[in-house]
């Protein structure tokens, strides 16, 4: 093993110890991805970065070889931020702070929207999609995940809708945003399109909302996505629900991102579908029940389900609760009164902040 490869494997091991990482395993493909996103110098610096934002002096003090000045380190960190391999944060502290970017859902993968090269798209595809059941289980084995699912609005019973918690009410989250919103292309659909595997669920391509002030500023500087107003964000929310997309958002009470995902492109959903019991890996407070006597036997719900949780048995739908993640999309397409969204008896309350989330994951 040459010295350069060792640097990237060290970075792999470092990322595997971070709360945002998806799969704790060094592979040739993963190393290849990191080589395309980090120079060797950047990779060495990245091994000193944690999920907790730190000031420039704090990071500088952790560098073993002081072959550069603080100002030079700042320049490198800013270049990394432009690549999406470093997060920047200023809100609440006054000074700019830096933290390491995770590998997957809310990390460097998402930051490559509109910036994919053919080689990078091929490596992402190989790593996230050409995966077996065991690898999928490893990717989603955490007891507390960085994302969660809330049901589509129309599926929620009227009585329940008025009692929704703030952290379950996507419309309210958007309306309460203090600052700008960025709408970004879906990196998962872009990755698959490089393989000429086009989405069969929706024609929508811009389906990722960025709400956090610091992350919005970073997206703007990187030239990813476009700034939209709250009315436009609500419109995307409505169109995504009509298309049958799954609402997946950061697993906090004030999420910084909301994604509208399909079962044929989303790296998370496609991985979860390979598991025997995917509902165990999802932070969701809902599930579906079926009343066969009211069924019109149309089968529309089976086609709508992104998790293969519904099957027609004796011409009526049967719900596999091991697979149901409570997204509610089957309810909105049901022509009768067959499918009902139910709240679980044991409610899952998400952590208050991203920092609390990372602490709980670790």
N, C-alpha and C positions, 0 to 999 in steps of 0.2 A: 504494500500500500504506500503510495507516495504521500508527501507531506500535505499537498493541496487537498487530496481526497480526505485525509484525516481531519482537516479543518472543517469540511462540510459534514462529516460524520459526527464530529463534536457538536456541531450546530444542531443536527438531527436529535442527538441525545438531549441537548438543552431544551429544544422545543417540546420534546416528549414529556419533560417535567413541568411544563407550563399548563395552566388550567384551560387554555384555549385550544390545545392540540387535539387533533382528531384521531390519530392512529399511532400508538406508541410502538413503532417498528421502523427500523432503518432498512430502506430498500434502494436499489440502484436508481429507480425512477424518482424517488424522493430526493436523493442526492442530485440527480440531474435537474430537477426543478429548482433546487436551492442554488445551483451553479448559475442558472439563468437569471436569478433574482438578486444574488449577492456576489460582489467581488470577494476574493479571499480576505481582504482587509475588513470589509463590511461583515463578513461571516464571523470573524474573530471578535469584532465589537459586539455583534448580536448575541454572542454567548454570555455577555455581561449584562444584558438587558432582561428585566423581569416584566411581569404583567402589571406591576405597580409603577405608575409614572414617577420618574425621578428627575431631579434637576441636572443640568449639565455638569456642575462640580461633583455631584454625587456619582455620576457615571464615570467621570474622568478619574476619580479616585480608585475605581475598580479595575482600571486598565493596568495590566502587568507591566508592559513596556511603554514608558512615557516617551515614545519617539515622536510624539506630536503635541502640539499645544492644545489648550482648551478650544481655541478658535478653530483650529483645524478639525478637531473632533466634532464641533458643532456643524461645520460644513459637511462632513461625512454623514452625520445624523440627518441633516436636512435632505441630502440626496437620497438617503434610505427612505425617508418619509415620502418623498416624491414617487418612489417605487412601490410604496405600500408595505414595506418590510419593517417600518417603525410607525407607531402611533404618536401623535403629538397632542398635548393637552395644555390648555392655558386657563380655561374657565375655573374660577374659584380660587386660583392660587396667585394670579398676577404675573408669575414668571412661567416661561415655557418649560414644559416637562416632556420627557420621552419614555416610551415603554416599548417592549418588543411586540411585534405583530404575531398573532397566532397563525397557524398554517391553513386553517380551513374556513368555516362558515362566516365568521365575522372578521377574518384576518386577511392575509396576503392573497388568498384565492379570490375573494370578493373584490379586492382592490385591482384585479387585472381586467375587469370589465372594460371593453373598448380598447384594450391594449394587448390582447393576445397575439402571439406569433404562432405560426403553424407548429413549431417544435414544442412550445410551451403548452398549447392546446392538446397536442398528442400526449404529452407527459401527464397533464391533469386528467385526461380521459383514462389513461392507463391506470393511474393511481386511484381515482375515485370511482370509476365505473366498471372497469374490468377486475372486479373483486369477487371473492367467493363468500360464502356464508360466514365462515370463521372470521374473516377480516372485517365483515360488516358488524359482527357481534363485538369485536374489539373496538371498532370505531365508536360505537354507541353504548358502551358498557358502563359509562359513568352513572352514578346514582343521581347526580344533579347535572343536567346538561345546560349548555349555554344558550339554548333556544327552547321555545315552548309553542304550543298550538292553542289558538282560541277558535271557537266555532264561527262560521259565517253568520252575519247578523240576522238574516231572514229565518234561519233554522232555530233560533232561540225563541222559546215560547213567550208570548206577550207578557205574562205575569213575571217571568224570570228576567226579561229584558230590562224592566224598570228597577230590578235589584242587582244589576250587574256591578261587579267591583270595578273601580276605575282602571285597574290593570288588565281587565278583560274587555274593556270598551274601546275598540280601535278608533271609532269615530271621535270619541271624546279625546283620546290621546292626540289625534291630529289637530283638533280644534284648540287644544291647550298648548300647542307648541309655542315656545317663546323664542322666536327667531325664524330662520329660514329652513326650508325643506329641500332636499335634493332627491331627484328621481333618477335612478340608475338602471341601465340594462341588466338583465339577469345573466350572470356569468355562467350559470349552468347551461342555459339554452345556447349561449354563444360557444361554449366548449363542445357541445354535441353537434352543433351545426358545422363545425370543422370536420366532423366525421360524416357529414351529410345525413345526420339523424335529426330530423326536424320535428318540432313539437306538434303533437296531434291534439292537444287539449285546447290551445289558445293561439291566436295570432298576436297577442300582446307580447312585447319584448321588454318594455320598460316596466318592471314590476317590483322594484326594490326601493323602498322609501328610507331615507336617512334623516333622522330627527335630531340627534345629538349635536349641539352647537359646535363642539370641537371637531367631530367627525365630518360635519357639513363643510367646515372651513378646509379640512384636509382634502375632501373630494373636490372642492372648487379649485384648490391650488394644483391638484393633480390633473384637472381637466376631465374628470369622470362625471358623467351624468349632467343634469341641468337643474337649475334652481326653479322651483315651482311654488305657487301659493297654496294656501290651505284648501281652497275650492278645487283646484286641480288634483290635489292629493286625495280628497274625498271622491272625486270622479274615478281615479285609478282604483281606489278601494272598492267602489261600486262595480266597475267593469270586471275587476278580478273575481269578485263574488259571482257575478253572472256567468263567468267562464268556468266556474267550478274549481278555482284555485284554492289551495290550502294556505291559511294565514299562519305564518311562522315568524315569531319575533324574539328578540333578545329576552332571555328568561329573567327579567327584572321588572320592578313595578313602574319604572320609567324607561322603557326600552329606547335604545339609540337607533335601532333599525327594525323595519317591518318588511318582510318579504312575502310575496304571493307566489306560491310554488305549485308546480304540476307533478303528477305522479310518474310521468314518463321522462322528465329531464332533471328534476332536482336531485342533486347528489345525495342529500340526506334521505329523502323519501325512497329513492331507488335502492339505497343501501338497507334501509329499514325493512323494505319489502322482502329482502332475502332472509330476514330473521324469522325464527319460529314464533316469537312472542314480541313483536315490535311495540305493542302498547306499553310494555314495561319500561321502554326507553324514552317514553314521551311524557313531558310534563303537561298534562291536560286534565281539566276538571269535568269533562263530559264523556258520555258514551251514547250509543244508539240502541234503542229497543224496537222490535217489529211486532205489529199486530197482523198476522196473516189473513184474518177474516176480512179485512178491509182492502186487500190487495187487488189491483187491477191486472196483475200478471204481465205488466209491460216490460219489466226488466231494466227500466231506465236507471234505477238506483245502482244496479250492479255495474253498469257501464260508467257511472259517475264516480264511483268509489276509487280514490287514488291508492288505496292500500290493499285492495283485493279482500276486503273484510266482509263483503256481501256475496252470497251465492243464491241461486234459485234452487230450492229443494221442493219437489212436488209443485212446481209453478208458483211458489211464494218465497219471499226473501228470508234468508237465514243470516243472522249477524254472528260473526266470529269475533268475540270480544278480545281475544288475544291479538287481533290485528287492528281493531278499531281505535283510532286516535281522536275521535270526537270532533272532527273538523266540520261536520254538519252538512256537507255538500250533497249527500244522498237525500236528506230531508227536503232540500229546496227543489229537487227534481221529481219528487214523488207526486204522482197524480191523485193519490187517495190520501187517507189519514193513517197510513201504515207505519211510517217511521217517525219516531219521536226522539228528540234530544233530551237526555237526562243528566242532571248534575250528580257527580259522585258524592257518596256520603262523607268521604274523607277528602277535604279540600286541600289542594296544594297551593300554598301562598308563596309567590316568587320572592327572592331577596329584594331589598329595597333598591340597591344600587349595583353597578357593575363591579365595583370593588368588593362588595359583600358577596356577590355571585362567585367571584374568583376565589375568595377565601373559603367559601363553602365547597367548591369543587376540589380544591387542594386538600 
